[in-house]
Amino acid sequence: MSRRVGLLGGTFNPVHNGHLFLAEEALYRANLDHLIFMPNRLPPHKRLPLVTAEVRYEMLSAAIEGIQEFSVSRQEMERQGRSYTIDTLESLSGDDEIVFVCGADAFDAKWHRLPDVVAHLQTLLIANRAGFEFEMPSQLKTLSPALQERIKLMEFPNISISSSEIRERISEGRPYRFLIPEPVYRIITKSKLYASATEES
């Protein structure tokens, strides 16, 4: 029996409450049976994060512990080289309907083999992001009409939380505790993560 499975990729450096609410909203709006978080090891358009993929995986796993509808995959973090979405999609097997979930800001950078990415999906679900216009990103407007039919825009509350702001707050000693799940806060404080981090988001 096929399932509708959502994929939510990213660096999650660190995972925050905005990520979790995006996942929950996508689960509801796209009628998903399950959603998989896919942290990457080496993002295509960013520097290698100072916090390792293993630690980011640990934080994500702690954040969703006990939530049956969510899981975390190690697939992208264990891949050598940069993480491209098409590589992940081509490695999937089975009859599941795949819904890829992302924010509109994900299309600030050029996507590798974008037509092939969309062709592998049942739906590309794009959520608006604070500070970005709520319309189809220009990259996607170049796709064929048949592929554009697979793209859905999801209006999402303007939750202005970013991983880069959280890292900045930590390094400057400003409050951040209630922007992230409590288990993630405990990991960060125990391991003194991001105390002097100056990374890209």
Secondary structure, 3 states (H helix, E strand, C coil): CCCEEEEEEECCCCCCHHHHHHHHHHHHHCCCCEEEEEECCCCCCCCCCCCCHHHHHHHHHHHCCCCCCEEECCCCCCCCCCCCHHHHHHHCCCCCEEEEEEEHHHHHCCCCCHHHHHHCCCEEEEECCCCCCCCCCHHHHCCCHHHHCCEEEECCCCCCCCHHHHHHHHHHCCCCHHHCCHHHHHHHHHHCCCCCCCCCC
